[in-house]
Amino acid sequence: MNRPPAVILCGGLGTRLREETEYRPKPMVEVGGRPILWHIMKLYAAQGVHEFILCLGYKGDVIRRYFLDYEAMNADVTLDLAAKRRTIHDRLDESDWRVTLAETGEKAQTGARVARIRRFVEGRPFFLTYGDGLADVNLDDLLDHHRRHARLVTLTAVHPSSSRFGELHLEADRVTAFREKPPETQSFINGGFFVCEPRIFDYLSTDDHCVLEREPLERLAADSQLSAYRHPGFWACMDTYRDWLVLNEMWERGERPWEKPRS
């Protein structure tokens, strides 16, 4: 199956994780010695996605340097200083990745960031996710659901571990309302891991203040164009310092469910 590219939102300030994000963007905060962004990309790559579009913003230069120096920092290298030539001795697992580093603005909100990478998806459907979430979501099942229900956007609905996330109101597979961060909820929440048709751009604006999770998703829901794929498996968001500790403790114990899709 031909896989759509994956667009990853990497530009937020990460204020709830200030202990780590004062010096680097949240997607570069490490879990098990690797940036969480790398883990997200690996879970897509393990299921056949090899094209990535990274929406950069806050401290985006850190992500740029990471990928521009990726081979040199992750493989054995011989440098011929006189000839100004270097030889990479290992083929990395990531050698078939195509990574676009797209500057989407220091202060842009999520909707504006997606709107600004339109030219890189070239009229194709695309995956979309956040740069701080891990899951064992099965992309075959997600795509199959998206194609069967034929709506412009499908999001992955998960059960929250707290009430700090936006609540979804569902009727069967359809999202009927999208409410941002209610005070209490025992319902489903938006876990990211979207599939988007090109017409999503009709709902977005390049204005810095365009927040994907507000008017665009609310309008899509009102227009019956927002579908929900219910994911009963593992999902975690590295939103706070405690979340970061939990993920690293899982890694140390060898509990890494995001490395393999739920069957």
SULFENUR-V238247 format. One record per pair of residues at least 24 apart in sequence whose ideal C-beta (glycine too) atoms are under 10 Angstrom apart, sorted by sequence separation. I is the first residue (numbers start at 0). J is the second residue. D is the distance in whole Angstrom. If there is no record, write none. Layout:
I/J/D ; I/J/D
//
This chain:
69/93/7 ; 70/94/8 ; 148/172/6 ; 150/174/9 ; 162/186/10 ; 164/188/4 ; 165/189/6 ; 195/219/10 ; 232/256/7 ; 233/257/7 ; 9/34/10 ; 69/94/10 ; 127/152/8 ; 132/157/9 ; 147/172/9 ; 148/173/8 ; 159/184/7 ; 163/188/9 ; 164/189/7 ; 199/224/9 ; 232/257/10 ; 36/62/7 ; 128/154/10 ; 158/184/10 ; 159/185/8 ; 162/188/9 ; 164/190/9 ; 198/224/8 ; 199/225/10 ; 233/259/10 ; 9/36/6 ; 26/53/8 ; 34/61/9 ; 66/93/10 ; 69/96/9 ; 124/151/10 ; 126/153/10 ; 127/154/9 ; 128/155/9 ; 158/185/8 ; 159/186/8 ; 161/188/10 ; 189/216/8 ; 34/62/8 ; 37/65/8 ; 144/172/7 ; 158/186/8 ; 159/187/8 ; 160/188/9 ; 196/224/9 ; 232/260/9 ; 233/261/7 ; 7/36/7 ; 26/55/9 ; 36/65/8 ; 37/66/10 ; 69/98/8 ; 158/187/6 ; 159/188/4 ; 232/261/4 ; 9/39/10 ; 36/66/10 ; 66/96/9 ; 156/186/9 ; 157/187/7 ; 158/188/7 ; 159/189/10 ; 231/261/8 ; 232/262/9 ; 24/55/8 ; 26/57/10 ; 27/58/8 ; 34/65/7 ; 67/98/10 ; 156/187/4 ; 157/188/6 ; 159/190/9 ; 179/210/8 ; 230/261/8 ; 7/39/6 ; 24/56/8 ; 25/57/8 ; 26/58/10 ; 27/59/10 ; 37/69/10 ; 66/98/5 ; 155/187/10 ; 156/188/7 ; 157/189/8 ; 158/190/9 ; 180/212/9 ; 193/225/10 ; 194/226/9 ; 7/40/7 ; 24/57/5 ; 25/58/9 ; 26/59/10 ; 65/98/10 ; 66/99/10 ; 67/100/8 ; 154/187/10 ; 155/188/10 ; 156/189/7 ; 157/190/4 ; 179/212/6 ; 193/226/10 ; 5/39/8 ; 23/57/9 ; 24/58/4 ; 27/61/5 ; 66/100/6 ; 154/188/10 ; 155/189/8 ; 156/190/7 ; 157/191/9 ; 178/212/10 ; 179/213/6 ; 194/228/8 ; 5/40/7 ; 23/58/6 ; 24/59/7 ; 26/61/9 ; 27/62/6 ; 65/100/10 ; 154/189/5 ; 155/190/5 ; 157/192/9 ; 177/212/7 ; 193/228/9 ; 7/43/9 ; 22/58/8 ; 24/60/9 ; 26/62/7 ; 37/73/10 ; 62/98/10 ; 154/190/7 ; 155/191/6 ; 156/192/10 ; 177/213/8 ; 189/225/10 ; 192/228/8 ; 5/42/10 ; 20/57/8 ; 21/58/9 ; 23/60/10 ; 24/61/6 ; 27/64/10 ; 63/100/5 ; 154/191/7 ; 155/192/4 ; 177/214/10 ; 179/216/9 ; 190/227/10 ; 5/43/5 ; 20/58/8 ; 23/61/5 ; 24/62/6 ; 27/65/7 ; 62/100/7 ; 154/192/7 ; 155/193/7 ; 177/215/9 ; 179/217/9 ; 189/227/9 ; 190/228/9 ; 192/230/7 ; 4/43/9 ; 5/44/9 ; 22/61/8 ; 23/62/9 ; 26/65/10 ; 63/102/9 ; 153/192/9 ; 154/193/5 ; 155/194/9 ; 177/216/5 ; 178/217/9 ; 190/229/10 ; 60/100/10 ; 153/193/6 ; 154/194/8 ; 176/216/10 ; 177/217/5 ; 187/227/7 ; 190/230/6 ; 2/43/8 ; 59/100/8 ; 152/193/6 ; 153/194/5 ; 154/195/9 ; 176/217/8 ; 177/218/9 ; 2/44/10 ; 23/65/10 ; 59/101/9 ; 60/102/10 ; 152/194/7 ; 153/195/8 ; 174/216/8 ; 177/219/8 ; 178/220/10 ; 187/229/7 ; 192/234/9 ; 5/48/5 ; 9/52/10 ; 10/53/9 ; 11/54/10 ; 14/57/10 ; 59/102/6 ; 151/194/10 ; 152/195/5 ; 153/196/9 ; 174/217/10 ; 177/220/5 ; 187/230/9 ; 191/234/9 ; 2/46/8 ; 4/48/7 ; 5/49/9 ; 6/50/10 ; 7/51/6 ; 9/53/5 ; 10/54/5 ; 12/56/8 ; 13/57/7 ; 49/93/9 ; 55/99/10 ; 59/103/8 ; 150/194/9 ; 151/195/7 ; 152/196/7 ; 176/220/6 ; 177/221/9 ; 190/234/5 ; 2/47/5 ; 3/48/7 ; 4/49/9 ; 5/50/7 ; 6/51/8 ; 7/52/7 ; 8/53/9 ; 9/54/6 ; 10/55/6 ; 11/56/7 ; 12/57/5 ; 13/58/9 ; 49/94/10 ; 50/95/10 ; 51/96/6 ; 52/97/9 ; 53/98/7 ; 54/99/10 ; 55/100/6 ; 56/101/10 ; 59/104/9 ; 151/196/5 ; 174/219/8 ; 175/220/6 ; 176/221/8 ; 190/235/9 ; 191/236/8 ; 0/46/10 ; 1/47/9 ; 2/48/5 ; 4/50/4 ; 5/51/5 ; 6/52/5 ; 7/53/5 ; 8/54/5 ; 9/55/6 ; 10/56/2 ; 11/57/6 ; 12/58/9 ; 49/95/5 ; 50/96/8 ; 51/97/7 ; 52/98/8 ; 53/99/7 ; 54/100/9 ; 55/101/6 ; 56/102/8 ; 59/105/8 ; 150/196/8 ; 151/197/9 ; 152/198/9 ; 174/220/5 ; 175/221/9 ; 188/234/9 ; 190/236/8 ; 0/47/7 ; 2/49/7 ; 3/50/8 ; 4/51/7 ; 5/52/7 ; 6/53/8 ; 7/54/7 ; 8/55/10 ; 9/56/7 ; 10/57/6 ; 45/92/10 ; 49/96/5 ; 50/97/5 ; 51/98/5 ; 52/99/5 ; 53/100/6 ; 54/101/6 ; 55/102/5 ; 56/103/6 ; 57/104/10 ; 58/105/9 ; 149/196/9 ; 151/198/5 ; 152/199/6 ; 165/212/6 ; 173/220/8 ; 174/221/10 ; 2/50/8 ; 4/52/6 ; 5/53/9 ; 6/54/7 ; 7/55/10 ; 8/56/9 ; 9/57/9 ; 10/58/9 ; 44/92/8 ; 48/96/9 ; 49/97/6 ; 50/98/8 ; 51/99/7 ; 52/100/9 ; 53/101/6 ; 54/102/9 ; 55/103/6 ; 56/104/6 ; 57/105/6 ; 145/193/9 ; 146/194/9 ; 151/199/6 ; 164/212/9 ; 165/213/9 ; 175/223/8 ; 177/225/7 ; 188/236/9 ; 9/58/10 ; 10/59/7 ; 44/93/7 ; 49/98/9 ; 50/99/8 ; 51/100/9 ; 52/101/6 ; 53/102/10 ; 54/103/4 ; 55/104/9 ; 56/105/6 ; 57/106/9 ; 145/194/4 ; 151/200/10 ; 167/216/9 ; 174/223/9 ; 176/225/10 ; 9/59/7 ; 53/103/9 ; 54/104/9 ; 55/105/9 ; 56/106/8 ; 57/107/10 ; 144/194/8 ; 145/195/9 ; 151/201/8 ; 152/202/8 ; 173/223/6 ; 174/224/9 ; 175/225/9 ; 41/92/8 ; 44/95/8 ; 52/103/10 ; 56/107/6 ; 141/192/7 ; 145/196/9 ; 151/202/8 ; 165/216/8 ; 173/224/9 ; 174/225/4 ; 9/61/10 ; 10/62/9 ; 41/93/8 ; 44/96/7 ; 56/108/10 ; 141/193/9 ; 142/194/6 ; 168/220/8 ; 173/225/7 ; 174/226/7 ; 175/227/10 ; 9/62/6 ; 40/93/8 ; 43/96/10 ; 54/107/8 ; 56/109/10 ; 141/194/6 ; 167/220/9 ; 170/223/10 ; 173/226/6 ; 174/227/5 ; 136/190/8 ; 138/192/8 ; 172/226/6 ; 173/227/7 ; 7/62/10 ; 41/96/10 ; 54/109/8 ; 56/111/10 ; 136/191/9 ; 171/226/10 ; 172/227/6 ; 37/93/9 ; 40/96/7 ; 56/112/7 ; 134/190/6 ; 136/192/5 ; 138/194/9 ; 171/227/9 ; 172/228/8 ; 54/111/9 ; 55/112/9 ; 134/191/8 ; 169/226/10 ; 170/227/9 ; 172/229/8 ; 40/98/8 ; 54/112/4 ; 132/190/7 ; 133/191/10 ; 134/192/6 ; 154/212/10 ; 167/225/9 ; 169/227/5 ; 54/113/7 ; 132/191/5 ; 152/211/10 ; 168/227/10 ; 54/114/10 ; 129/189/9 ; 131/191/9 ; 132/192/7 ; 167/227/6 ; 169/229/8 ; 52/113/10 ; 54/115/7 ; 55/116/10 ; 129/190/9 ; 130/191/10 ; 54/116/6 ; 128/190/9 ; 129/191/5 ; 154/216/8 ; 167/229/10 ; 53/116/9 ; 128/191/4 ; 129/192/9 ; 152/215/9 ; 52/116/5 ; 127/191/8 ; 128/192/5 ; 129/193/9 ; 152/216/8 ; 54/119/10 ; 126/191/10 ; 127/192/8 ; 128/193/7 ; 154/219/9 ; 126/192/7 ; 127/193/4 ; 52/119/5 ; 126/193/7 ; 127/194/8 ; 152/219/5 ; 52/120/7 ; 62/130/9 ; 125/193/9 ; 126/194/6 ; 127/195/5 ; 151/219/6 ; 152/220/9 ; 50/119/9 ; 125/194/8 ; 126/195/8 ; 150/219/8 ; 50/120/10 ; 124/194/6 ; 125/195/6 ; 156/226/9 ; 124/195/6 ; 125/196/9 ; 151/222/8 ; 153/224/10 ; 154/225/7 ; 156/227/4 ; 157/228/10 ; 158/229/9 ; 123/195/10 ; 124/196/5 ; 125/197/8 ; 127/199/8 ; 150/222/9 ; 151/223/10 ; 152/224/6 ; 153/225/8 ; 154/226/7 ; 155/227/8 ; 156/228/7 ; 157/229/8 ; 158/230/9 ; 164/236/8 ; 50/123/10 ; 52/125/8 ; 54/127/9 ; 123/196/9 ; 124/197/7 ; 150/223/7 ; 151/224/4 ; 152/225/5 ; 153/226/4 ; 154/227/6 ; 155/228/5 ; 156/229/5 ; 157/230/5 ; 158/231/8 ; 163/236/9 ; 52/126/10 ; 122/196/10 ; 123/197/7 ; 124/198/10 ; 125/199/9 ; 150/224/5 ; 151/225/7 ; 152/226/7 ; 153/227/7 ; 154/228/7 ; 155/229/8 ; 156/230/7 ; 157/231/8 ; 160/234/9 ; 164/238/9 ; 50/125/9 ; 51/126/9 ; 52/127/9 ; 55/130/10 ; 120/195/8 ; 122/197/5 ; 124/199/9 ; 149/224/10 ; 150/225/6 ; 151/226/9 ; 152/227/10 ; 153/228/5 ; 155/230/5 ; 156/231/10 ; 157/232/9 ; 159/234/9 ; 160/235/8 ; 161/236/10 ; 163/238/7 ; 50/126/10 ; 54/130/8 ; 121/197/9 ; 122/198/10 ; 150/226/4 ; 154/230/10 ; 157/233/9 ; 158/234/8 ; 160/236/9 ; 163/239/9 ; 48/125/10 ; 53/130/8 ; 120/197/7 ; 149/226/9 ; 150/227/10 ; 157/234/4 ; 159/236/9 ; 161/238/9 ; 48/126/7 ; 122/200/10 ; 148/226/5 ; 156/234/10 ; 157/235/9 ; 161/239/10 ; 120/199/10 ; 147/226/9 ; 148/227/9 ; 155/234/8 ; 157/236/9 ; 113/193/9 ; 117/197/8 ; 120/200/9 ; 148/228/9 ; 145/226/7 ; 161/242/10 ; 113/195/8 ; 117/199/9 ; 129/211/10 ; 144/226/7 ; 160/242/9 ; 43/126/7 ; 117/200/5 ; 144/227/9 ; 145/228/7 ; 116/200/10 ; 127/211/9 ; 144/228/5 ; 43/128/8 ; 114/199/9 ; 143/228/9 ; 144/229/9 ; 160/245/10 ; 42/128/9 ; 113/199/7 ; 114/200/6 ; 117/203/8 ; 142/228/9 ; 113/200/8 ; 141/228/5 ; 114/202/9 ; 115/203/9 ; 117/205/9 ; 140/228/7 ; 39/128/7 ; 110/199/10 ; 113/202/10 ; 114/203/4 ; 141/230/8 ; 39/129/8 ; 40/130/10 ; 46/136/9 ; 48/138/7 ; 113/203/6 ; 114/204/6 ; 115/205/6 ; 140/230/9 ; 7/98/10 ; 9/100/9 ; 10/101/9 ; 39/130/7 ; 42/133/7 ; 46/137/8 ; 47/138/7 ; 112/203/9 ; 114/205/5 ; 137/228/10 ; 9/101/9 ; 10/102/9 ; 39/131/8 ; 42/134/8 ; 46/138/4 ; 47/139/9 ; 110/202/8 ; 111/203/7 ; 113/205/10 ; 114/206/8 ; 136/228/8 ; 4/97/8 ; 6/99/9 ; 10/103/6 ; 12/105/9 ; 39/132/7 ; 42/135/8 ; 43/136/10 ; 45/138/9 ; 46/139/7 ; 110/203/5 ; 111/204/7 ; 112/205/9 ; 137/230/8 ; 9/103/9 ; 10/104/7 ; 12/106/9 ; 36/130/6 ; 38/132/10 ; 39/133/7 ; 42/136/8 ; 109/203/10 ; 110/204/7 ; 111/205/6 ; 115/209/10 ; 136/230/5 ; 4/99/8 ; 6/101/9 ; 8/103/9 ; 10/105/8 ; 35/130/7 ; 36/131/9 ; 38/133/6 ; 39/134/9 ; 43/138/7 ; 46/141/10 ; 110/205/9 ; 111/206/6 ; 112/207/10 ; 114/209/6 ; 135/230/8 ; 137/232/8 ; 10/106/9 ; 11/107/9 ; 34/130/9 ; 35/131/6 ; 42/138/9 ; 46/142/10 ; 108/204/10 ; 110/206/8 ; 111/207/5 ; 113/209/9 ; 134/230/7 ; 136/232/7 ; 10/107/7 ; 11/108/9 ; 35/132/8 ; 110/207/10 ; 111/208/7 ; 112/209/9 ; 114/211/9 ; 135/232/5 ; 136/233/9 ; 10/108/9 ; 11/109/8 ; 35/133/7 ; 107/205/8 ; 108/206/9 ; 110/208/9 ; 111/209/4 ; 113/211/6 ; 134/232/7 ; 135/233/5 ; 136/234/8 ; 8/107/10 ; 10/109/8 ; 107/206/9 ; 108/207/6 ; 110/209/4 ; 111/210/8 ; 112/211/8 ; 134/233/6 ; 135/234/8 ; 8/108/10 ; 107/207/5 ; 108/208/6 ; 109/209/8 ; 110/210/5 ; 111/211/9 ; 133/233/8 ; 134/234/4 ; 8/109/6 ; 10/111/10 ; 11/112/9 ; 104/205/9 ; 106/207/5 ; 107/208/9 ; 108/209/6 ; 109/210/6 ; 110/211/4 ; 114/215/9 ; 133/234/7 ; 134/235/7 ; 8/110/10 ; 10/112/6 ; 28/130/10 ; 103/205/9 ; 105/207/9 ; 106/208/9 ; 107/209/8 ; 108/210/4 ; 109/211/4 ; 110/212/8 ; 113/215/9 ; 132/234/7 ; 133/235/5 ; 134/236/9 ; 9/112/9 ; 26/129/9 ; 27/130/9 ; 28/131/8 ; 30/133/8 ; 104/207/6 ; 107/210/10 ; 108/211/7 ; 109/212/7 ; 110/213/8 ; 132/235/7 ; 133/236/8 ; 8/112/6 ; 25/129/9 ; 26/130/3 ; 103/207/10 ; 108/212/9 ; 109/213/9 ; 110/214/8 ; 131/235/9 ; 132/236/5 ; 133/237/8 ; 8/113/7 ; 10/115/10 ; 25/130/6 ; 26/131/7 ; 108/213/9 ; 110/215/5 ; 131/236/6 ; 132/237/7 ; 6/112/9 ; 24/130/8 ; 25/131/5 ; 109/215/9 ; 110/216/9 ; 131/237/5 ; 132/238/9 ; 6/113/7 ; 24/131/10 ; 109/216/10 ; 129/236/8 ; 130/237/9 ; 131/238/7 ; 8/116/10 ; 129/237/10 ; 129/238/10 ; 6/116/6 ; 131/242/8 ; 4/116/10 ; 131/243/10 ; 6/119/8 ; 133/246/7 ; 6/120/7 ; 4/119/8 ; 16/131/8 ; 4/120/6 ; 15/131/10 ; 133/249/10 ; 3/120/8 ; 4/121/9 ; 13/130/9 ; 11/129/8 ; 13/131/7 ; 4/123/7 ; 6/125/5 ; 7/126/9 ; 8/127/8 ; 11/130/8 ; 141/260/9 ; 3/123/6 ; 4/124/9 ; 5/125/7 ; 6/126/7 ; 7/127/8 ; 8/128/7 ; 9/129/9 ; 10/130/8 ; 11/131/8 ; 135/255/10 ; 140/260/8 ; 3/124/5 ; 4/125/5 ; 5/126/4 ; 6/127/5 ; 7/128/6 ; 8/129/5 ; 9/130/4 ; 135/256/5 ; 136/257/9 ; 139/260/8 ; 140/261/8 ; 1/123/10 ; 2/124/10 ; 3/125/5 ; 4/126/7 ; 5/127/8 ; 6/128/8 ; 7/129/7 ; 8/130/5 ; 9/131/9 ; 133/255/9 ; 134/256/8 ; 135/257/6 ; 137/259/10 ; 138/260/7 ; 140/262/9 ; 2/125/10 ; 3/126/5 ; 4/127/10 ; 5/128/7 ; 7/130/5 ; 8/131/9 ; 133/256/8 ; 134/257/6 ; 135/258/8 ; 137/260/4 ; 2/126/8 ; 3/127/9 ; 7/131/10 ; 8/132/10 ; 133/257/4 ; 135/259/6 ; 136/260/7 ; 137/261/5 ; 7/132/10 ; 132/257/9 ; 133/258/9 ; 135/260/6 ; 136/261/7 ; 137/262/7 ; 134/260/9 ; 135/261/4 ; 134/261/8 ; 135/262/9 ; 5/138/9 ; 3/138/9 ; 2/138/7 ; 2/139/10 ; 0/138/9 ; 0/139/7 ; 3/142/8 ; 2/142/8 ; 0/142/7 ; 3/145/10 ; 0/143/9 ; 15/163/9 ; 43/192/10 ; 42/192/10 ; 39/191/10 ; 39/192/10 ; 8/191/9 ; 7/191/10 ; 5/192/10 ; 6/193/9 ; 6/195/8 ; 3/194/7 ; 3/195/9 ; 3/196/10 ; 38/237/10 ; 35/235/10 ; 35/237/6 ; 8/211/8 ; 30/235/10 ; 30/237/7 ; 35/243/9 ; 38/246/9 ; 28/237/7 ; 26/237/9 ; 35/246/8 ; 25/237/7 ; 28/240/10 ; 38/250/9 ; 45/257/10 ; 25/238/9 ; 30/243/7 ; 45/258/7 ; 46/259/10 ; 29/243/9 ; 42/256/10 ; 45/259/7 ; 46/260/6 ; 28/243/6 ; 30/245/10 ; 31/246/8 ; 32/247/9 ; 42/257/5 ; 45/260/7 ; 30/246/5 ; 31/247/7 ; 41/257/8 ; 42/258/7 ; 29/246/10 ; 30/247/6 ; 33/250/9 ; 38/255/9 ; 41/258/7 ; 42/259/9 ; 19/237/9 ; 25/243/9 ; 28/246/10 ; 29/247/8 ; 31/249/9 ; 32/250/8 ; 39/257/8 ; 42/260/8 ; 28/247/10 ; 30/249/8 ; 31/250/4 ; 38/257/6 ; 30/250/6 ; 31/251/8 ; 38/258/8 ; 16/237/7 ; 18/239/9 ; 19/240/7 ; 29/250/10 ; 15/237/10 ; 16/238/7 ; 17/239/10 ; 18/240/5 ; 35/257/10 ; 15/238/5 ; 16/239/6 ; 17/240/8 ; 13/237/9 ; 15/239/5 ; 16/240/6 ; 19/243/7 ; 31/255/8 ; 13/238/9 ; 15/240/8 ; 16/241/10 ; 18/243/8 ; 30/255/9 ; 13/239/10 ; 15/241/10 ; 16/242/8 ; 15/242/9 ; 16/243/6 ; 30/257/9
//
